[in-house]
Amino acid sequence: MTCKHFEGLKPVESLAASFRKGCAECLKLGDSWVHLRECLVCGNVGCCDSSKNKHATKHFKAVAHPVMRSVQPGEHWGWCYVDEVMVQL
């Protein structure tokens, strides 16, 4: 399966400062996270599905932004929630 949601994406103003601190929603709750993901539509940074709160997926479900990327050092992949496919970036 292929994904067209990554096509034509424009650079977003990353909330890079927030992912240096961590998942903003987890920080508000006083919780921890495992890995961080960045929405490629709006730059929101949330925790991954291995994390207790799954804020990246909750962001997708709330606003329907279909694609995100890993912000872990050395990782160069993205995920499409709609087509459920991983894409190398």
N, C-alpha and C positions, 0 to 999 in steps of 0.2 A: 504494500500500500504506500502511496505517496501522499504528501501534504502540500497544499498550495498556500497554507496560512503564513508560511515564512516568506513567500514571495512578496516583493514590493514593500517590505517593512522599512520604515524610515527610522533613523537613529532617534532614540528617545533620550530625554534628559534623565540620566540614571540617578537613582537615589543612592549613589555609591557611598556617600558618607554614612548612610544608615546601615549598609551591610558591613561596614567596618565595625560598627557597634553590635550588630546582630539583627535578629528579626524584631522589628519595632513592636509588633503586637505581643510577642512573647515577653519583651522587655516590660511592656505595660502591665502584663499579668504576673511578672516576677518568675516566669518559667524559663526553661532552657530549650534548646533546639539542637538538631543534629547537623544539617546542612542548609544552605540558603539558596534560594532561586529568585531570579529577577524576571518580572513581566516584560516582554519585549514590545508591548504596546504602550505602557505608561511608566515603566521603570519601578513599579512597586516591588519591594523586596520582602519575601516571606519565607518561612521555614518549609522544609521538604516533607514528603509523606512519611518518612521514617521518624519525623518529629511528632511529639504528642499532639500538637495543635494543628498541624497541616495547613498553615496559613496561606501558602502559595496556592494550594488547591481551593481553599475557601475563597481566595481572591478571584480565581477563575469562575467559581460558581456564583459569586455575587455580581460580577461585572462582565462576564463572558469574554474576557480577553483570552484568545485561544493559545497563545504561545509564550513559553518562558525559556530561560536558559539557566544552567548551573553557574554560580559565581564562585565555585570552589577553585582554588589555585590548581592549574594544570588540566582542568576539565574544559572541554570545548564542544559541548553538546546542548541541544535544546529539546524541548518536548512540546508536542501539540496535544492539548487536552481533547480537542474535537476528534481528530483522526487517530489518537492514541499511538503516535509514532515518535521515535527518537530521531533527531536530525543532527548530523555532525556539523559544527559551525567553524 
